[in-house]
């Protein structure tokens, strides 16, 4: 068992659990607040996290510390329709469940029993899509629609035009991160929200820490492990399987990450007096939640990530598939949030 990545995964998850509970860091609540109440503080915090993750990831990649090309985000072939459709399902599902996969973990530590159901359903449906009943259909559509572009990332696309690879990496990173930071700090209300600023900085640094943990500190030619960072759908699926078959599995960065988030959230909730058991209000409430969790599990498996896995970690690699998946997630969330406004039954929590 690779000790360093597992220990690092738990520590990173621990910090994420604390920050997630104290700040409410979540893409869904960020978009909902921004679109429905014109409160952009959380979405600007998410922008800071993405900018920090982007700068840090591209720096360690350019310095040769971590080969992010080994990550699943920069694989040479991908299916744009499957990635986008998966993002759509995940985005709409997180509206139905009133939170994404990472938010469900944070709220579970706070005593939200609805999140326990969401956690289990995401894990089961993700495994079904990755390795179970739905896997043959997913693989068939992927093989039918997959492409192998000459450039798989934004810097590679720029480099294909004759620009030096290092210059292309720096240029794209500077433009993207600069735009994100300008968007974030152009709002005077956000500039006074020190907690949200800190949350964005910390989560962005956690993404970089994840890359370093799996791609540098834990690198072993004789016992290679996946080069990855913050992501939650596949790790939740692995965690559910590990609880049932631990003697036939080994701990991984992702499983330790999930355990860390739960521990950090639980400890913070208890110490701050926020721990409170909560359940469903009605059968319809449970049906919406379970349906959303199933869509997140299936969609997250199709898109190779969630609102954190693709929205932060994937985009930090500047991979083209991640832009497609992230766009799908945002569009799916927009459809879901708009539906919740128009259809009162969907808005009931």
URMO-V475553 format. One line per field, one symbol per residue. phi: phi as a letter, one per 40 degrees, with the letter a starting at -180 (. if undefined). A space follows every 10 residues. Layout:
phi = ???
//
This chain:
phi = .ccccccccc cccdcccccc ccbgcacccc cccccbbfbc ccccccccdc cccccccccc cccgcbcccc cccbccbabc cccccccdcc cccccccgic cccccccccc hcccccccdc cdcccccdcc bbdccdcccc ccccbcbbcc bbbccccccc chcddccccc cccccccccc ccdccccccc cccccccccc cccccccccc ccccbbccca ccacbccaac abcccccccc ccccbccbbb cbdccccccc cccccccccc cbgccacbbc cadccccccc cccccccccc cccgibcccb cbcccccgcd dccccccccc cccccccccc ccbdccccb
//
